Amino acid sequence: MQLIHRSKLFWFLVGLAVALVVIRMLLPFWVRDYVNKRLSELKDYRGHVEEVDLSLWRGAYKIRNVKVVKTSGDVPVPFFSAPLIDLSVEWEALFNRAFVGEICFQHPVINFVKAPSKAGSQAPLDEPWTLKIKQLFPLKINRAVVHDGEIHYRDFHASPKVDVVIDEVRMLATNLTNSKKLSKTLHASVTMEGRPLRAGDLRMKLDLNPYATKPTFNLETEIKELPLVKLNDFAKAYAAITFEKGTLRLATEFNARKGDFDGYVEPVFEHMSIFSPKHDSDNPISFVWQAIVGGLTQLIRNHPTDRFGTRVPVHGSFDNPEPAILTTVVNVFRNAIIKAFEGTLHEKDLPKVPQDQS
């Protein structure tokens, strides 16, 4: 009798082990189909993943070859793509008794597209991404990391075609859950760096309240040593000018509270040359226009530093931003006559993104 009981127990355990193995083998396919179903529910867009890998021992799963494309209109590039997205438990937070998750993007690419029609344009999705990610992962996302990302602004209808890119994007976002256990403040923090137009240096620091009913944040951005010739497609398409030489530095600061904001943009062009009769004599209208623009910037630049710049104050609400045009014009002449603008954040040094991020 005891032998029969042991035999039944043995075969029960064998059956249970086989069932667990089969479930473990099928689980990635079930998760993949679930993810694809959720991504297919995006309005005007369709998402798809090729493969899902599970790492149960660390409470994580990896989504491979993700692509989100627009279904309405004819847009030649996907809105979003990434070879790998890793969602997992944030173990460091777990040690602080906070059960939250983190998400890591490897080489994500985002394409914003401008077009004459809404159907041909590609802008940030109306669907809240936090809600969609919540459907894909049971934990609240507290930490987000981006490795080697790219952000594109494209206009396929411009002449020449425009592709303004920031590559080598590295980003770290922390305390997205606004947890007192995980941070000294209730604000989330985002640091980012990258290469604008594959040449300059971009740094950004953002402190925000992700759960505020209206935008509430502090933003600081700085661009350094961007060769102006890299902007030529953009400048030709939208301003009908061509840069011959020079560099751009840009600083911005914005503070937002309860949907209202106040800040400035400070662009500074150094050793800038717009007009060259040797290269710009093919089109008479373009020749005259670039001669006028080049002459004006030469007239009102700060000659001791060979620098042309201004500060553009911007304030108002997000529904109706109001640039201070008169102040901008005054600042142009202030740069030329009194003191040249720097194009940098005064008495501040934006931090780099920490190197060792998983």
N, C-alpha and C positions, 0 to 999 in steps of 0.2 A: 504493500500500500504506500509506504514511504517512497519507494522507488518510482511509483507512478506519479506521485505528487512532485517529486524532483524533476521528472521528465516533463510534466506539464509546465512547471516553472521555467525550465530550460528553454522550451520551445516558445513560451510567452516572451521571454527576454530576447530570444533570437528574432521573433516577429517584430517586437518593439524596436530593436536595433535596425532591422531592415526598413521598417516604416520611417524611422528618423532619418536614415540615409536617403531614402527616396524623397522625403519632404525637403531635406537639405539640398538635394540636387534640383528639385523643381522650384524651390523658393525664389532663386534669382529670376527665373522666367515669370513667375507670378508678380514679383515686384516690378520687373521691367514693364509688363503689360499694364500694371496699375499706374506707373509713372506716365506712360504714354497716353493712357486714358485721361489723366488729369491735364496733361499738356495740350491735349486736343480740344480742351474746353475754353482755351483763350479766345477772346473775341477778335476776329479778323486775323488771327495768327494760328499757326499749328506747330506744335512741338513734337520732337521724336528723339528717342535715345536708342542706341544700338545694343547696349549691353549693360548689365548690372552685376557687380561683384559684391558679395556680402562678407563682412568681417565681424562675425557675431561676437568674437572674443573681446573686441574693443567697442562694441556697440555702434557699428558704422556700416555704411555701404557706399560703394563708388558707382557713379553713373558715367558711362563712357560714350563719347561721341554724341554730344547733345547738340541739337540744332533747332532753332525757332525761326520759322519763315513766315512771311506775310502771305495770306491767302487771297486777299483782295488786291487788285492792281497788278502791275508788272514790275516788281522790284528785283533786280538781278543779284542782290546779295542778301544773305540771311540777316535777320535782326540780331540774333545772338547765336554763337557757336562756341563750343569748348570741347577739347578731347577728353577732359576729366573733371568731374566735380565730386568732392569727397564730403559726405555728411557724417558727423560722428558726435559722440558724447564729448563734452569739454571736460576732460578729467581734472584739470587744474581747478575748475569751478566746483567739481564734485567734492573735492577735499574741503571746500568752504561751505558744504551742505547746500549747494545750489545745483539742481538737476536741470542743466541746460545743454544746448548743442552748439556746434560750430560747423561752418561750411568753408571749404577751401576750393577755389577755382584755379585750374591750371591752364594757362594760355587762353583765357576767354577773349572773344572778339565781339564787339558791339558796333553795329553800323546804323548811324542816323542818316536818313536820306531826305534831301529836300527835292521837291518836285512841284510842278504847276498845280497838280490836283492832290487832294487828300488821299485818294486811292493809291497814287504812286509814291506818296511820302511814307517815311518810316520814322516814327517818333517814339518816345517812351510809352509803354503800354498803359492803357487806362486801367487794366486789371491790376489790383494791388499785388505786387510780387510777394509781399510778406504773407499774404493769405495763401498764395499758391505754394510757397515753400512750406508753410505750415501743414498743407495737405500732403506734402511729400515726406515730411519728417515729423515725428510726434512731439519732439521737444522744441521749446522756444530757442531760436538762434540768438546766441549771445555774442558770438565772435565770428568775424568773416575775414578771410584772407584771399588776396589775389596775387598770383605769380605770373609775371610776363604777359600781362594783358595788353589789348589794343582797343582804342576808341577811335572810330572814324566818323567824320562828317563828310558826306558825299553829296554831290550835285551832278547827276549824269546829264542834265539838260543845259548846263552852263557851257560856255565856250571861252577858254578850254574847260574840260571836265575838272571838277574840284574834288580833291580827296585830302582833307586836313586830318592828319592822324597823330595820335599820341601813342607811342609804343613803349615797350619795356615798362609797362605800368605795374607797380607794386603797391599794394594797399593793405592796411590793417585797420579793421573796425572792431572796437571792444565795447563791452557793457551795453549792447544793443537792447538788453532787457531792462535797463535802468534799475539794476539790483544794488541795494546798499551793501549786500554781502560781498559783492565783487568789485566795488569801486568806492572811492572816497566821495564821489559826487553822484548825482542821479542823472548826469548827462552821458550820452554816448560820445565816443571819441573816434575820429577817422583821420588817419594820416595816409598820404598818397604821394608818390613820385613817379616821374616818367620822362620821356623824351618827346617834346612837341616837334612834329614834322621830322622825326628821326634825327634831330640834330641838337636842339636846345636842352635846357634843364628845367623841369617843372617840379615844384613842391607845393603841397596843399595840406592845410590843417583845418579840420572841421569839428566843432563841438556842437552837439544838437540834442534836443529832446525828441526822440522818435515817437513818443506817445502824446505830444502836444496836439491839441485840436487844430491849431494854426501854426504855420512854420515858425520855429523858434531855434535859432542857431547863431553861432559865430564862425565866420569863414575867413580864412587868410590864404591867399594864393600868390605865388611868385614864379615868374618865368625869367630865366637868365640866358644870355648868349645865344639867342635864336637868330641865325643868319637870315636877313630879309629876303634873299633870293629864293629861300625855301617857300616863301609866301607868294611867289609870282603867279602861280595858277589862280589862287584865290584873288589876288590883287587885279589881275587882268580881267577875270570874270566879273567882278563886282565893282571895281573902281576904274578900270581901263588904264591902269598904270603898270609900269614894270620897274622893279627895284634892280639897280645895278650893283649896289653894295650896301653894307651897313649891318647893324645888329639891332635886335629888339629886346628891351627889358620891360617887364610888366609886373605891377603889383596891384593887388585888390584886397580890400577889407570890407566885409559886410556883417552887420548885426541885424538880426530879425527877432521881433517880439510880437506875438499875437497877430501875425499876418502883415505887420508893417515892418519896413526895413530901412536902413540908412547905411551908406557906404560910399566907396569911391573906386574908380579905376584909374590907374596912373601908368600910361604907356610912355616909354622913352625910346627914341630912335637915335642911335649913335652912328656918326660917320655915314649918314644915309645919302644915297644918290639915287634919284628917281629918273632923271632925264639924261639920255646920252644920244646926241644927234647921229652918232655913228651907227647905232642899232635901231633907232626909232624913227627913221625917215620914210618907211614904206607906206604908212597910212597918214595922209596930211592931217586929218582930224585928230588922230591919236598923237601926232607930232605936236600940234598946237596945245592940246589938253595937257600932255605930260610936261611940256615946257612951262605952262602956267603953274601947275602943281609944284614942279621942281623949283621954280623961281620963288613961289610963296614960302615954301618950307626953308629955302635958303635964306630968305629975308628975315623970317621970324625965329630962326634957330639961335641958340646960345653959341656964339662963335668961339669964345675961348675954350669951350669943351666940345665944340662941334656936335651939339646935342639938340634935338628937337623933341619936346615933350609937353605934356599937360596933365592936369588932374581933373577927372570928370566926376563930380559928386552926383550920386544917384540916391533918391529917396522916394518914399511913397508906400503903396501897398502892392502886393503881388498881382493884383488885378489891374493896377494902373501905375506902373513905374514912371517916375518923373526925373529925367536928367536935367541938371542945372546948366542950361546952355550958356547963359551969360557968364557964370563962374568959370565954365570951361574955356571960353574965349579969353577972359581975363588971365587965366592961368597960362594960356599959350604965350601971351606977351610977358607975363611974369617970368616964365622960363627963359625967354629971349633976352630980357633986359636986366632983371634983378638977380634971380638965382635959378640955376638949372635944376630941374627935377632929377631924381636918382633912379626912379623905376624900381625901387626896392622897399621892403617893409622897414620902417624906421625903428632902429634900436631893437630889432627882432631877428631871430635866426630860426627859420622853420626846421623842425626835426626831420631827419631821414627815417624811412621805414626800417624797423629793426630787421637785421639780416636773417636771423635764425627763426623763421616762421614755418610751421608745418603746413 
